[in-house]
Each structure stands twice: as structure tokens, then as C-alpha cells.
Amino acid sequence: MTLPHAVTVQILDKDYPIACPPQERGNLESAARYLDSKMREIRNGGRVIGAERIAVLAALNIAHELLQCQAKAAPADGETRERVRALLEKVDRALQDVPPDTAQTTPRQG
């Protein structure tokens, strides 16, 4: 097990030290950049004041994006399962139609 190290990310010009395993550092930094950009968009829109309110709105927007992606992926997952099921049925039918292997039961002439 890899012990987490402190990684400092910057969001809205404020530093946040966060414990993170070394192999996840890139993902954490990418997530922090994404969050920072979403929060800056909201702040620059000028209608929301206060870092806490900006953070909540950014979190809601990101959660909405995630739910939309999951909704788009769900039908594809179902389609994939259906295709796999259909292929398995074809394999089962093909295996049932194959005559028994007679090579082992019939002596070879030669």
C-alpha cells in the first residue's frame, strides 16, 4: 500500500494541501484545475458573491454534468449487454447444432 503524500492545489488563488497517493497526483491536479476553472466562470459571471456560494454552485454544475454523462452511457451499457447476450445465444445454438465429434469414437482406417 502506498502512503499518501501532501499535494498542494490552488483553487481561486487559495492553496489547499491534500493527502493523495503518488499515483493519483495527476488526477487530483487535473480535478483541481477543472474545479478552479468552473469556480472562476461563476465568479466572473458576477452574479454570485462569496467563495462558499461559488463552490456550491460549481459542485452542482459538475454533479449535473456527471449525471448527464451517466444518463448517456446507461443506454450504451444496456445495448452492449444485449449484444453480448445475443452473441452468447448464437454460440449456444451453434454448439447445439454441431454433431458429436466422431474422431474419437470411430477408428481410423489406414
Secondary structure, 3 states (H helix, E strand, C coil): CCCCEEEEEEECCEEEEEEECHHHHHHHHHHHHHHHHHHHHHHHHCCCCCHHHHHHHHHHHHHHHHHHHHHHHHHHHHHHHHHHHHHHHHHHHHHHHCCCCCCCCCCCCC
